[in-house]
Amino acid sequence: MMTIRAAQLAAMMQAIARRVTAERELLNRLDAALGDGDHGTSISAAFNAAAADIAALDQPSASDLWTAAAKAMLNRMGGASGALFGTFFLKGVPPLRGKDRLNKSDMEAALLAGLQGVKARGKAEVGDKTMVDALEPAVLAFAAAEEFADGWRQAAEGARAGAESTRELPARRGRAKYLGERARGHIDPGATTIALLFEAIDGWWTGKA
């Protein structure tokens, strides 16, 4: 059975940081239509901090890496988005605790726990025009696959489709909820970040990133 080592998770985080940083201005533009216009700047800073903090760890376990990512999201990003992205990683820590090698079931458990944590903290469901619109289909697609490769590919496809679906949704949660129907026509930046995250992982897995 194929497994992922902790060192590979570190490389995965670096790939995410590179992709989010490359799309920083896109994320800022998306956020400008619905919020403060700084989502790209803050989320790229958080992922770069996570990658740097992880690189500084000495022989970390998988849970150490996920914990470092959670802390970077909470401390470097701040605000509601920082809390939600931080929760995603923080809730994924227990299924990874004490493990250096992860099989697909381990990774699936961490992703599912993260999803449930985000939904509980943000009180959001699919259709509310939030990161959950991309995160839930991504995680469920990963869970439905038999192998890592198919899981990451299907997760990336699900996340992208979910992010695109937010374009025609009114906003029901987060700061954008004050726009309500006026949010139609704009893609949610948090959902787009989730799509970039899983696309980066898939690209790293296949050697394209």
C-alpha positions as CSV (number, residue, x, y, z in Angstrom):
1,M,0.0,0.0,0.0
2,M,1.3,3.4,-1.0
3,T,2.1,5.8,1.9
4,I,3.2,9.4,2.3
5,R,6.1,10.2,4.5
6,A,6.3,13.3,6.7
7,A,9.1,14.7,4.5
8,Q,6.7,14.5,1.5
9,L,4.1,16.4,3.4
10,A,6.7,19.2,3.9
11,A,7.3,19.3,0.1
12,M,3.6,19.3,-0.4
13,M,3.3,22.4,1.8
14,Q,6.0,24.1,-0.2
15,A,4.2,23.4,-3.4
16,I,1.0,24.9,-2.0
17,A,2.9,28.0,-0.8
18,R,4.4,28.5,-4.3
19,R,1.0,28.1,-6.1
20,V,-0.9,30.5,-3.7
21,T,1.9,33.0,-4.0
22,A,1.8,32.9,-7.7
23,E,-1.9,33.6,-7.7
24,R,-1.8,36.2,-4.9
25,E,-3.0,39.1,-7.1
26,L,-5.8,37.0,-8.6
27,L,-7.0,36.2,-5.0
28,N,-6.7,39.9,-4.1
29,R,-8.9,40.9,-7.1
30,L,-11.5,38.3,-6.2
31,D,-11.5,39.5,-2.6
32,A,-11.8,43.1,-3.6
33,A,-15.2,42.4,-5.1
34,L,-16.5,40.8,-1.8
35,G,-14.2,42.0,1.0
36,D,-11.1,43.9,1.8
37,G,-9.1,42.9,-1.2
38,D,-6.2,41.5,0.8
39,H,-7.0,37.7,0.9
40,G,-4.2,36.9,-1.6
41,T,-1.6,38.8,0.4
42,S,-2.6,37.3,3.7
43,I,-3.1,33.7,2.7
44,S,0.2,33.7,0.7
45,A,2.0,35.1,3.7
46,A,0.5,32.4,5.9
47,F,1.4,29.5,3.6
48,N,4.9,30.8,3.1
49,A,5.3,31.1,6.9
50,A,4.0,27.5,7.3
51,A,6.5,26.2,4.7
52,A,9.3,28.1,6.5
53,D,8.3,26.9,9.9
54,I,8.0,23.3,8.7
55,A,11.4,23.5,7.0
56,A,12.9,24.5,10.4
57,L,11.5,21.5,12.2
58,D,13.9,18.7,13.2
59,Q,12.6,15.2,12.1
60,P,8.9,16.2,12.5
61,S,6.1,13.8,12.4
62,A,3.1,14.3,10.2
63,S,1.1,15.8,13.1
64,D,4.0,18.2,13.8
65,L,3.7,19.5,10.2
66,W,-0.1,19.9,10.3
67,T,0.2,21.7,13.7
68,A,2.8,24.1,12.3
69,A,0.5,24.9,9.3
70,A,-2.4,25.5,11.7
71,K,-0.3,27.9,13.8
72,A,0.9,29.8,10.7
73,M,-2.7,30.2,9.5
74,L,-3.9,31.5,12.9
75,N,-0.9,33.7,13.7
76,R,0.1,35.1,10.3
77,M,-3.3,35.5,8.6
78,G,-5.6,36.4,11.4
79,G,-9.3,37.3,11.0
80,A,-12.1,34.9,10.1
81,S,-10.2,33.4,7.2
82,G,-7.2,32.7,9.3
83,A,-9.4,31.0,11.9
84,L,-11.0,28.8,9.3
85,F,-7.9,27.8,7.5
86,G,-6.2,27.3,10.8
87,T,-9.1,25.1,12.0
88,F,-8.8,23.0,8.8
89,F,-5.3,22.0,9.7
90,L,-5.7,21.9,13.5
91,K,-8.7,19.5,13.4
92,G,-6.6,17.3,11.1
93,V,-3.9,16.8,13.7
94,P,-5.4,14.0,15.8
95,P,-5.7,11.5,13.0
96,L,-2.0,12.1,12.1
97,R,-0.6,12.0,15.6
98,G,2.4,9.7,16.1
99,K,2.7,8.8,12.5
100,D,5.6,9.3,10.1
101,R,4.0,7.4,7.2
102,L,0.4,8.0,6.2
103,N,-1.7,5.7,4.2
104,K,-4.7,7.0,2.2
105,S,-7.1,6.3,5.1
106,D,-4.9,8.4,7.4
107,M,-4.9,11.3,5.0
108,E,-8.6,10.9,4.4
109,A,-9.4,11.0,8.1
110,A,-7.3,14.2,8.5
111,L,-9.1,15.9,5.6
112,L,-12.5,14.9,6.7
113,A,-11.8,16.1,10.3
114,G,-10.6,19.4,8.8
115,L,-13.7,19.8,6.7
116,Q,-16.0,19.1,9.6
117,G,-14.1,21.6,11.7
118,V,-14.4,24.3,9.1
119,K,-18.1,23.7,8.7
120,A,-18.7,23.8,12.4
121,R,-16.6,27.0,13.0
122,G,-18.0,28.9,10.1
123,K,-21.5,27.4,10.3
124,A,-21.4,27.1,6.6
125,E,-22.7,24.5,4.1
126,V,-22.3,24.0,0.4
127,G,-24.3,26.7,-1.3
128,D,-23.4,29.5,1.2
129,K,-20.6,30.9,-1.1
130,T,-17.6,30.1,1.2
131,M,-14.5,27.9,1.1
132,V,-16.8,25.0,2.0
133,D,-18.2,25.0,-1.6
134,A,-14.8,23.9,-2.8
135,L,-13.6,22.0,0.3
136,E,-16.4,19.6,0.7
137,P,-16.5,18.3,-2.9
138,A,-12.7,18.1,-2.8
139,V,-12.5,16.1,0.4
140,L,-15.4,13.8,-0.6
141,A,-13.8,13.1,-4.0
142,F,-10.5,12.2,-2.3
143,A,-12.3,9.9,0.1
144,A,-14.2,8.2,-2.8
145,A,-10.9,7.3,-4.6
146,E,-9.0,4.2,-4.0
147,E,-5.4,5.5,-4.5
148,F,-3.6,8.7,-3.7
149,A,-3.0,9.7,-7.3
150,D,-6.7,9.4,-8.2
151,G,-7.7,11.0,-4.9
152,W,-5.6,14.1,-5.4
153,R,-6.7,14.5,-9.1
154,Q,-10.3,14.1,-8.2
155,A,-10.0,16.4,-5.2
156,A,-8.5,19.1,-7.4
157,E,-11.2,18.7,-10.0
158,G,-13.9,18.8,-7.3
159,A,-12.4,21.8,-5.6
160,R,-12.2,23.8,-8.9
161,A,-15.7,23.0,-9.9
162,G,-16.9,23.9,-6.4
163,A,-15.1,27.2,-6.6
164,E,-16.5,28.0,-10.0
165,S,-20.0,27.2,-8.7
166,T,-19.8,30.1,-6.3
167,R,-19.9,32.6,-9.1
168,E,-23.7,32.6,-9.3
169,L,-24.4,32.2,-5.6
170,P,-25.6,34.9,-3.3
171,A,-23.4,35.3,-0.2
172,R,-24.9,33.9,3.1
173,R,-21.8,33.7,5.3
174,G,-18.8,35.7,6.1
175,R,-18.2,39.3,5.3
176,A,-19.7,38.9,1.9
177,K,-23.1,38.1,3.4
178,Y,-23.7,41.8,3.7
179,L,-23.7,41.9,-0.1
180,G,-26.3,39.2,-0.4
181,E,-27.6,39.0,-3.9
182,R,-25.1,41.6,-5.1
183,A,-22.4,38.9,-4.6
184,R,-23.7,37.0,-7.6
185,G,-21.2,37.1,-10.5
186,H,-18.2,36.9,-8.3
187,I,-16.2,33.8,-7.3
188,D,-15.4,33.4,-3.7
189,P,-11.7,33.9,-2.9
190,G,-11.6,31.3,-0.1
191,A,-13.1,28.7,-2.3
192,T,-10.5,29.6,-5.0
193,T,-7.7,29.2,-2.5
194,I,-9.0,25.7,-1.7
195,A,-8.9,24.9,-5.4
196,L,-5.4,26.2,-5.7
197,L,-4.4,24.1,-2.7
198,F,-5.6,20.8,-4.1
199,E,-4.3,21.6,-7.6
200,A,-0.9,22.3,-6.1
201,I,-0.9,19.0,-4.3
202,D,-2.0,17.2,-7.5
203,G,0.7,18.9,-9.5
204,W,3.3,18.1,-6.9
205,W,2.2,14.4,-6.8
206,T,2.4,14.1,-10.6
207,G,5.6,16.0,-10.8
208,K,4.1,19.0,-12.6
209,A,4.7,21.5,-9.9
